[in-house]
Amino acid sequence: MKPPEPRSQPPIGHLGRWGRQPLPLLEEGAALGPVFGLRLWRNTIVGYSPDWNRFVLGDLELFRSRGSMSGLSPHLAAGIVQTEAPGHRSRRAELNPPFARRAIATLRPRILEVVSRGLPSGRFDAVSWSAGITREILSATFFGGALPAPVLAAFLRPLDSPLPGPLVRRPGLFRRMNRALEQALPAAPDGCLAAAFRDLPGGLDEVRVALSAGYDTTAHTMAWLLYHVSRQPGLFGAEQRPLAVNEVLRLYPAGWLGSRRAARDTAFDGIAIPRGTLVLYSPYLTHRDRRLWPEPQEFRPDRFLAPLPPWGFLPFAAGERTCLGSAYARLVLDTVLDAFEGSRLSVVAGDPRPRAGITLAPAGPLILCRES
């Protein structure tokens, strides 16, 4: 059985709509059922139900990263992101300890110092401010300042550009970044995350990918978080912060779409999935499924007082490939709110609607005002 498909444009199928407005295309497909087809550059099947998420994310042998969309961005086309089973499990075991919640918690004073020093005054754009402070946090927590800030900013800048900018290969930029990393890794002070990569085979690639993966994802989430807590100041409290962070991650999952390639013929709920098919799961669709989340378009942090739907909340993916930096991202976001607590933060203007690129980003500036 073939899955239903949203309207297409012969002879290019869904490619045109995918390039212009992928989110409305996904929403149209989701209205047809929990699994639907797309005609992109290869046959594609998309799903968003918890059963689908478990099916795709729970089997690393059947669904592979290589050959999927994950390799399209040169910033992510290396390291653990591209390591397949069975090697993925052992590589992940090497990287897990420094990114565990207890280990990451020791970085909080560094993060708080950076954010407190860089708190804005008066009107500011939360999107651009969050991008800048995230770069500073990455530099402080990974290298203790040993990596030159202009080099890091230049390396990450393509991730801020609209598509196809992040997909363009820039070998000169990567060579400069690699040279800087070769010097910064041994020079980083103890207590920084760089120590986890110093003696690791392929550690330079891993730290470069970690910086890339942790940049725009965290910055965009931070901007939305500041926007929403500005509208609900009670969310600055320590007990409310995790609820606010989760609700922002639900509404605006930075990894709005995940991809795998079927390594052999399989099927799901009677739908054939031939070998080589591009298989997509969408946290964006899952998180806005009203069967899982009542009033899914509304910002309601208190919904996280109830148990989470299994395989229904995956802002950092799920299964063995759960994002390595999930605890790090949560610590950064919580610490930012800690630094802002006590300030008067208000919304001036902005467009918080999501725009899909490599990651999900606000459609426009988010202008806030901070009064101390």
C-alpha positions in Angstrom: 0.0 0.0 0.0 1.2 3.5 -0.9 0.7 6.4 1.6 -1.4 9.4 0.6 0.3 12.5 -0.7 -0.4 16.3 -0.5 -0.9 18.1 -3.8 2.1 18.2 -6.0 3.4 20.1 -9.1 4.2 17.9 -12.1 6.9 17.2 -13.1 8.8 18.3 -10.0 6.5 16.7 -7.4 6.8 18.4 -4.1 10.3 19.9 -4.5 9.1 23.3 -5.3 6.8 23.6 -2.3 9.5 21.9 -0.1 12.0 24.7 -1.1 9.6 27.5 -0.5 7.3 26.5 2.4 8.1 23.1 4.0 6.0 23.6 7.1 2.7 24.2 5.3 3.5 21.2 3.1 4.1 19.0 6.1 0.9 20.3 7.8 -1.1 19.5 4.6 0.4 16.0 4.6 -0.3 15.5 8.3 -4.0 16.3 7.6 -4.1 13.2 5.3 -3.0 10.8 8.1 -0.1 9.9 10.4 2.0 8.6 7.5 2.2 10.3 4.1 4.4 10.4 1.1 6.4 13.2 -0.6 8.1 13.2 -4.0 11.4 15.0 -3.4 14.8 14.1 -4.9 14.0 10.5 -3.9 10.9 8.7 -2.7 10.1 10.0 0.8 7.8 8.8 3.5 7.0 11.1 6.5 5.3 10.1 9.8 4.7 11.8 13.1 2.8 9.4 15.4 4.5 8.0 18.6 4.5 4.5 17.0 6.2 5.9 13.9 8.8 7.7 16.0 9.6 4.5 17.9 9.7 2.5 14.6 12.2 4.9 13.0 14.3 6.0 16.0 14.5 2.6 17.7 16.3 0.7 15.1 19.8 2.0 14.1 20.5 -1.0 11.8 17.3 -0.6 9.7 17.3 3.2 9.5 20.7 4.8 8.7 21.9 8.4 8.9 24.2 8.1 5.9 22.4 9.0 2.7 19.7 11.0 4.6 19.5 14.8 5.0 21.9 14.9 7.9 24.9 15.0 5.6 23.6 17.9 3.6 25.1 20.5 5.9 28.9 20.5 5.9 28.9 21.6 9.5 27.3 18.4 10.6 28.7 15.9 8.0 31.2 14.3 10.4 31.7 12.8 13.8 29.1 11.1 15.9 26.3 12.5 13.6 27.5 10.3 10.7 28.7 7.3 12.7 26.5 4.3 12.0 25.7 1.1 14.0 27.4 -0.8 15.4 30.2 1.7 15.9 27.8 4.4 17.0 27.2 2.8 20.4 30.9 2.6 21.4 31.6 6.1 20.1 28.6 7.4 22.0 29.9 5.7 25.2 33.2 7.7 24.8 31.4 11.0 24.5 28.6 10.6 27.0 30.4 11.1 30.3 31.4 14.8 29.9 27.9 15.6 28.6 26.0 13.9 31.4 23.8 16.1 33.5 25.9 16.0 36.6 29.1 16.8 34.7 27.5 19.6 32.7 26.2 21.2 35.9 29.7 22.2 36.8 29.7 24.7 33.9 26.9 26.8 35.3 29.1 29.4 36.9 30.9 30.0 33.6 27.7 30.4 31.8 26.2 32.7 34.4 29.3 34.9 34.3 29.1 35.2 30.5 25.3 36.0 30.5 25.4 38.4 33.4 28.2 40.3 31.8 26.3 40.5 28.5 22.8 41.3 29.7 21.2 43.9 27.4 19.8 47.2 28.5 16.8 48.9 27.0 15.4 47.6 23.6 17.1 44.7 22.0 16.5 42.0 19.4 16.3 38.7 21.3 17.3 36.8 18.1 20.6 38.6 17.5 21.4 38.9 21.2 20.8 35.2 21.7 23.1 34.3 18.8 25.9 36.5 20.1 25.6 35.3 23.7 25.4 31.6 22.6 28.7 32.0 20.7 30.3 33.5 23.9 28.9 30.6 26.0 30.3 28.0 23.6 33.7 29.6 23.7 33.8 29.9 27.5 32.5 26.4 28.2 34.4 24.5 25.5 37.7 26.4 25.4 37.8 29.0 28.3 38.5 31.7 25.7 41.4 29.8 24.1 39.6 29.8 20.7 39.7 33.2 19.1 36.2 34.7 19.0 36.4 36.0 15.4 37.3 32.6 14.1 34.4 30.9 15.9 32.0 33.6 14.7 33.1 33.3 11.1 32.8 29.5 11.2 29.3 29.6 12.6 28.0 32.5 10.5 26.8 30.4 7.6 24.3 28.7 10.0 22.6 32.0 10.4 22.0 32.5 6.7 18.8 31.3 4.9 18.9 28.3 2.7 20.8 27.3 0.7 23.6 29.2 2.6 24.2 26.5 5.3 24.5 23.8 2.7 27.3 25.5 0.7 30.7 23.8 1.2 33.4 26.2 2.3 36.7 24.3 2.5 38.8 27.4 3.2 36.6 28.3 6.2 36.9 24.7 7.6 40.7 24.7 7.2 41.0 27.9 9.2 38.7 26.5 11.9 40.6 23.2 12.0 43.9 25.1 12.5 42.4 27.2 15.3 41.0 24.1 16.9 44.4 22.3 16.8 45.8 25.2 18.8 42.8 25.7 21.1 42.3 22.1 22.2 45.6 21.7 24.1 45.5 25.3 25.4 42.0 25.1 26.9 42.1 25.2 30.7 41.0 22.3 32.8 37.3 22.1 33.5 36.3 22.9 29.9 34.5 20.6 27.5 37.6 20.6 25.3 39.2 18.1 27.6 36.7 15.5 26.4 38.1 15.7 22.9 41.8 16.2 23.4 42.9 12.6 23.3 39.9 11.2 21.4 40.7 9.8 17.9 38.8 12.1 15.6 38.3 14.5 18.4 38.8 17.6 16.3 35.9 16.6 14.0 33.7 15.8 17.0 34.3 19.2 18.7 33.7 21.1 15.5 30.4 19.2 15.0 29.4 19.8 18.7 30.0 23.5 18.3 27.9 23.6 15.1 25.1 21.5 16.5 24.9 23.5 19.7 24.9 27.0 18.2 21.8 28.0 16.2 19.6 25.3 17.9 20.3 26.9 21.3 20.2 30.5 20.1 16.8 30.2 18.4 15.3 28.4 21.4 16.7 31.0 23.7 15.1 33.9 21.7 11.7 32.3 21.8 12.1 31.5 25.5 12.9 35.2 26.3 9.9 36.3 24.2 7.5 34.1 26.0 8.7 34.7 29.5 8.5 38.4 28.8 4.8 37.9 28.3 4.5 35.7 31.4 7.0 37.0 34.0 6.0 34.4 36.6 7.9 31.8 34.5 11.3 33.3 35.7 10.9 31.4 39.0 13.1 28.3 39.5 10.2 25.9 39.7 8.5 27.3 36.5 11.7 27.5 34.3 11.8 23.8 33.3 8.1 24.0 32.3 8.7 27.1 30.2 11.8 25.5 28.6 9.8 22.4 27.7 6.9 24.3 26.3 9.2 26.3 24.0 11.0 23.1 22.9 7.5 21.6 22.2 6.2 24.6 20.1 9.5 25.3 18.4 11.7 22.2 18.2 15.0 23.3 16.6 15.3 19.9 15.0 11.9 20.3 13.3 12.6 17.3 11.0 14.8 14.3 11.3 15.8 11.9 8.5 17.0 8.4 7.9 17.5 6.1 5.0 15.9 2.6 4.9 18.8 0.1 4.7 16.4 -2.7 3.5 12.8 -3.3 2.5 10.4 -2.9 5.4 6.8 -1.8 6.1 4.9 0.2 8.6 1.1 -0.3 9.2 0.7 -1.9 5.8 2.7 0.8 4.0 5.7 -0.5 2.0 9.0 1.2 2.6 11.5 0.0 -0.1 15.2 -0.1 0.5 16.8 3.4 -0.1 13.6 5.3 0.8 14.2 8.6 2.6 12.3 8.2 5.9 11.4 11.4 7.8 10.1 12.0 11.3 8.9 15.4 12.4 9.0 16.7 16.0 7.2 19.8 14.7 4.2 17.7 13.6 4.3 15.4 16.7 4.4 18.3 19.1 1.4 19.9 17.4 -0.7 16.8 17.3 -3.9 17.6 19.2 -4.3 13.9 20.1 -1.2 14.2 22.2 -1.3 17.9 23.1 -4.6 19.6 23.8 -4.7 23.1 22.2 -1.3 22.5 20.6 -0.9 26.0 19.2 -1.2 27.6 22.7 1.8 28.3 24.9 0.8 26.5 28.1 3.8 25.5 30.2 1.6 23.9 32.9 0.8 21.0 30.5 4.2 19.6 31.5 2.9 19.0 35.0 1.3 15.9 33.5 3.2 12.8 32.3 4.8 13.1 28.9 3.3 11.0 26.0 5.8 8.2 25.2 7.7 9.0 22.0 5.5 12.1 21.7 8.0 14.7 23.0 11.3 14.6 21.2 12.9 18.0 20.9 16.3 16.3 21.0 15.3 13.2 19.0 15.0 9.9 21.0 16.5 6.5 21.3 20.2 5.8 21.0 20.7 8.9 18.8 19.2 11.3 21.3 21.1 14.6 21.0 24.4 14.4 23.0 24.0 18.1 24.1 20.5 18.0 25.5 21.6 18.5 29.1 24.0 21.2 28.0 21.2 23.1 26.1 18.8 22.9 29.1 21.5 24.1 31.4 22.2 27.1 29.2 18.6 28.0 28.9 17.9 27.7 32.6 21.0 29.8 33.4 19.9 32.5 31.0 16.6 32.8 32.8 18.4 32.8 36.1 20.5 35.8 34.9 17.4 37.7 33.7 15.4 37.1 36.9 14.8 40.4 38.7 14.8 42.3 35.5 11.6 43.8 34.0 11.4 42.3 30.5 8.6 43.2 28.1 7.7 42.6 24.5 7.9 45.6 22.1 7.3 43.9 18.8 8.3 40.9 16.7 7.2 37.9 14.7 7.5 34.7 16.6 6.1 32.5 13.9 8.5 29.6 13.0 10.5 29.6 9.8 12.1 26.4 8.7 15.7 26.1 7.5 18.4 23.8 8.7 16.8 24.5 12.1 13.6 26.2 13.1 14.0 29.9 13.6 11.8 32.9 14.4 10.4 34.4 11.2 11.5 37.9 12.2 13.2 39.9 14.9 11.8 39.6 18.5 12.2 43.1 20.0 12.2 43.1 23.8 12.9 45.7 26.4 14.9 45.0 29.6 14.8 47.4 32.6 16.9 46.5 35.6 
